[in-house]
Amino acid sequence: GVSFIADPGSYVYTADPRARHLFRSTAQHSTAQVDAAEQNEIDAGTPFIIGDQARPRILAFETEGERDFVVAEHHGYERRAGGPVTHRRAVLLDRRERYWLVEDTFAGSGAHAFTFRLHAAPGRETRVLDGSTVEIRDGAEGARLLIASLDSIEGAALERRWASRDYGSREPTLSARWTLTARAPLTARWLLVPVRAGEDEGARLELIAQLRREAVESDDRASLIVNS
């Protein structure tokens, strides 16, 4: 019953064009960004119009007793001067083991700066546990969400952001951020593990370690979702 990751909301429309631009930007959302570019072109002077460069589409969706997964992609980064990139994201929910696996695949070419963000819900305590793991905590109940890079991408950091739950009001929050400069094609994988209040943390950390070992053993960062 606790939200740990949340959409930032809209805040305002024509009352503040600059804030409207910020709240609908790529960097304000829980997604991957390439070369600090927008997925769709945004003009601050047209608060109700946005570009259609991304053209997102769902490639697969399956739901069964203990596992659900969805795969989708968009084309918003195919106009990069350093080489076109297509971003595909797969998300697996494992109900039995209680975790989400997020897999970002970038098909294309060239060297790029990749940034990955997950935005904490307002009112949550957020901290970096180590170079590749972030914890979001509900201070009242003690429940937590651990977010780990399965590929041990270092440099986890926290960014100051805003969230709006009601029109015209906003409150500060934090975004977990990982950055990586690499060549496409590239695959990066993230594990989201909830820890109930009072639950044994050791068992949940061992789950992260186990899935990290499986990620290392997989051939050429092959899909842990579609191929599982």
C-alpha positions as CSV (number, residue, x, y, z in Angstrom):
1,G,0.0,0.0,0.0
2,V,3.0,2.3,-0.3
3,S,4.2,4.1,-3.4
4,F,7.9,4.3,-3.8
5,I,8.2,5.4,-7.5
6,A,5.7,7.9,-8.9
7,D,5.0,10.0,-11.9
8,P,5.8,13.7,-11.2
9,G,2.5,15.0,-12.4
10,S,1.8,18.1,-14.5
11,Y,1.9,21.0,-11.9
12,V,0.6,23.8,-14.2
13,Y,-0.1,24.6,-17.8
14,T,-0.1,28.1,-19.3
15,A,0.4,29.8,-15.9
16,D,4.1,28.9,-16.0
17,P,5.4,27.7,-19.5
18,R,8.9,27.0,-18.1
19,A,7.5,24.8,-15.3
20,R,5.2,23.1,-17.8
21,H,8.2,22.3,-20.0
22,L,10.1,20.9,-17.1
23,F,7.4,18.6,-15.8
24,R,6.8,17.0,-19.2
25,S,10.5,16.6,-20.0
26,T,12.2,13.3,-20.4
27,A,14.6,14.0,-17.5
28,Q,11.6,14.4,-15.2
29,H,10.4,10.8,-15.8
30,S,11.5,7.3,-14.8
31,T,13.1,6.4,-18.1
32,A,16.4,6.3,-19.9
33,Q,17.8,9.3,-21.7
34,V,20.4,9.4,-24.5
35,D,22.8,12.4,-24.8
36,A,20.5,14.5,-22.6
37,A,18.0,14.7,-25.5
38,E,14.2,14.8,-25.4
39,Q,12.3,11.7,-26.6
40,N,9.9,14.0,-28.3
41,E,10.6,17.6,-29.3
42,I,9.1,20.1,-26.8
43,D,8.4,23.8,-27.5
44,A,7.8,25.8,-24.3
45,G,5.6,28.2,-26.3
46,T,3.1,25.4,-27.1
47,P,2.2,23.9,-23.8
48,F,-0.5,21.5,-25.2
49,I,1.5,20.3,-28.2
50,I,4.4,17.8,-28.2
51,G,6.4,16.1,-31.0
52,D,5.8,12.6,-32.3
53,Q,9.4,11.4,-32.8
54,A,9.1,8.6,-30.2
55,R,6.3,6.7,-31.9
56,P,6.1,4.1,-29.1
57,R,4.7,0.6,-29.6
58,I,4.2,-2.5,-27.5
59,L,6.0,-5.6,-28.8
60,A,4.9,-8.2,-26.3
61,F,2.7,-8.6,-23.3
62,E,2.1,-11.8,-21.3
63,T,0.5,-12.4,-18.0
64,E,0.3,-15.7,-16.1
65,G,0.0,-16.9,-12.5
66,E,3.3,-15.8,-11.1
67,R,4.9,-13.7,-13.9
68,D,3.9,-10.8,-16.1
69,F,6.1,-9.1,-18.6
70,V,5.8,-6.4,-21.2
71,V,8.2,-5.3,-23.9
72,A,7.9,-1.9,-25.7
73,E,10.2,0.4,-27.7
74,H,10.3,3.9,-29.0
75,H,12.3,5.8,-31.7
76,G,12.8,9.1,-30.1
77,Y,16.6,8.9,-30.2
78,E,17.0,7.8,-33.8
79,R,17.8,11.3,-34.8
80,R,21.0,11.5,-32.7
81,A,23.9,13.0,-34.7
82,G,26.4,10.5,-33.1
83,G,24.5,7.6,-34.4
84,P,20.8,6.6,-34.3
85,V,19.5,4.7,-31.2
86,T,16.3,2.8,-30.6
87,H,15.3,2.3,-27.0
88,R,13.5,-0.9,-26.0
89,R,12.4,-1.5,-22.4
90,A,11.2,-4.9,-21.0
91,V,9.7,-5.2,-17.5
92,L,9.2,-8.5,-15.7
93,L,7.1,-8.8,-12.5
94,D,7.9,-12.0,-10.6
95,R,5.1,-12.4,-8.0
96,R,6.6,-15.5,-6.3
97,E,10.0,-14.0,-5.6
98,R,8.6,-10.4,-5.3
99,Y,10.7,-8.3,-7.6
100,W,10.7,-6.3,-10.9
101,L,13.4,-6.7,-13.5
102,V,13.7,-3.8,-15.9
103,E,15.9,-4.3,-19.0
104,D,16.9,-1.4,-21.2
105,T,18.3,-2.3,-24.7
106,F,19.7,0.3,-27.1
107,A,20.0,-0.8,-30.7
108,G,22.1,1.4,-32.9
109,S,25.6,2.8,-33.3
110,G,28.0,5.4,-32.0
111,A,29.2,6.5,-28.5
112,H,26.6,8.1,-26.3
113,A,25.9,9.3,-22.8
114,F,23.2,7.1,-21.2
115,T,21.3,8.3,-18.2
116,F,18.8,6.2,-16.2
117,R,16.4,7.7,-13.7
118,L,13.8,6.4,-11.3
119,H,11.8,9.1,-9.4
120,A,11.0,8.6,-5.7
121,A,7.5,9.4,-4.6
122,P,7.1,12.5,-2.5
123,G,7.8,12.1,1.2
124,R,10.1,9.1,0.8
125,E,13.6,8.9,2.3
126,T,16.1,8.1,-0.4
127,R,19.8,7.3,-0.1
128,V,22.6,5.7,-2.1
129,L,23.6,2.4,-0.4
130,D,26.7,1.7,-2.6
131,G,27.9,2.8,-6.0
132,S,25.2,0.9,-7.9
133,T,22.3,0.5,-5.4
134,V,19.7,3.0,-4.1
135,E,17.2,2.6,-1.3
136,I,13.8,4.3,-1.1
137,R,12.3,4.1,2.4
138,D,8.9,4.9,3.9
139,G,9.8,6.6,7.1
140,A,6.5,5.9,8.8
141,E,6.2,2.1,8.3
142,G,9.8,1.2,7.5
143,A,9.1,-0.6,4.2
144,R,11.7,-0.1,1.6
145,L,12.4,-0.5,-2.1
146,L,16.0,-1.5,-3.2
147,I,17.0,-0.5,-6.7
148,A,20.1,-2.3,-8.0
149,S,22.0,-2.2,-11.3
150,L,22.4,-5.9,-12.2
151,D,25.4,-4.9,-14.4
152,S,27.0,-3.1,-11.4
153,I,26.9,0.3,-13.1
154,E,28.7,2.6,-10.7
155,G,28.0,6.2,-9.9
156,A,24.5,6.1,-8.5
157,A,23.5,9.6,-7.4
158,L,20.5,11.5,-6.2
159,E,19.0,14.5,-8.1
160,R,16.7,17.1,-6.6
161,R,13.4,17.1,-8.5
162,W,9.8,18.2,-8.1
163,A,6.5,16.3,-7.9
164,S,3.0,17.6,-8.1
165,R,0.0,15.6,-6.7
166,D,-2.5,18.5,-7.1
167,Y,-2.7,21.1,-9.8
168,G,-0.8,24.3,-9.0
169,S,1.1,22.7,-6.0
170,R,4.4,21.0,-6.0
171,E,6.8,19.5,-3.4
172,P,10.5,18.5,-3.6
173,T,11.5,14.9,-4.1
174,L,14.6,13.0,-5.3
175,S,15.5,11.0,-8.4
176,A,17.9,8.1,-8.4
177,R,20.3,8.5,-11.4
178,W,22.9,6.4,-13.0
179,T,25.1,7.6,-15.9
180,L,27.2,5.7,-18.4
181,T,29.1,6.6,-21.5
182,A,29.3,3.7,-23.8
183,R,28.8,2.6,-27.4
184,A,25.6,1.2,-28.8
185,P,24.3,-1.5,-28.9
186,L,24.0,-1.6,-25.1
187,T,21.9,-3.5,-22.6
188,A,21.4,-2.3,-19.0
189,R,19.4,-4.2,-16.4
190,W,17.8,-3.0,-13.1
191,L,16.4,-5.0,-10.2
192,L,13.6,-3.5,-8.0
193,V,13.2,-5.5,-4.7
194,P,10.7,-4.5,-2.1
195,V,11.5,-5.2,1.6
196,R,8.5,-5.3,3.9
197,A,8.6,-3.6,7.3
198,G,10.3,-6.1,9.7
199,E,11.3,-8.5,6.9
200,D,14.7,-10.1,6.9
201,E,16.9,-7.8,4.8
202,G,19.6,-10.4,4.3
203,A,17.4,-12.7,2.2
204,R,16.4,-9.8,-0.1
205,L,20.0,-8.8,-0.5
206,E,20.9,-12.4,-1.3
207,L,18.3,-12.3,-4.1
208,I,20.0,-9.3,-5.6
209,A,23.4,-11.1,-5.4
210,Q,21.9,-14.2,-7.0
211,L,20.4,-12.3,-9.9
212,R,23.6,-10.3,-10.4
213,R,25.5,-13.6,-10.7
214,E,22.9,-14.8,-13.3
215,A,23.3,-11.5,-15.2
216,V,27.1,-12.0,-15.3
217,E,26.7,-15.6,-16.5
218,S,24.3,-14.7,-19.3
219,D,25.9,-14.5,-22.8
220,D,26.6,-11.0,-24.1
221,R,24.0,-9.5,-21.8
222,A,21.3,-11.6,-23.3
223,S,17.7,-10.9,-22.3
224,L,16.9,-12.2,-18.8
225,I,13.2,-11.6,-19.5
226,V,12.4,-12.7,-23.0
227,N,14.8,-15.7,-22.9
228,S,13.9,-16.9,-19.4
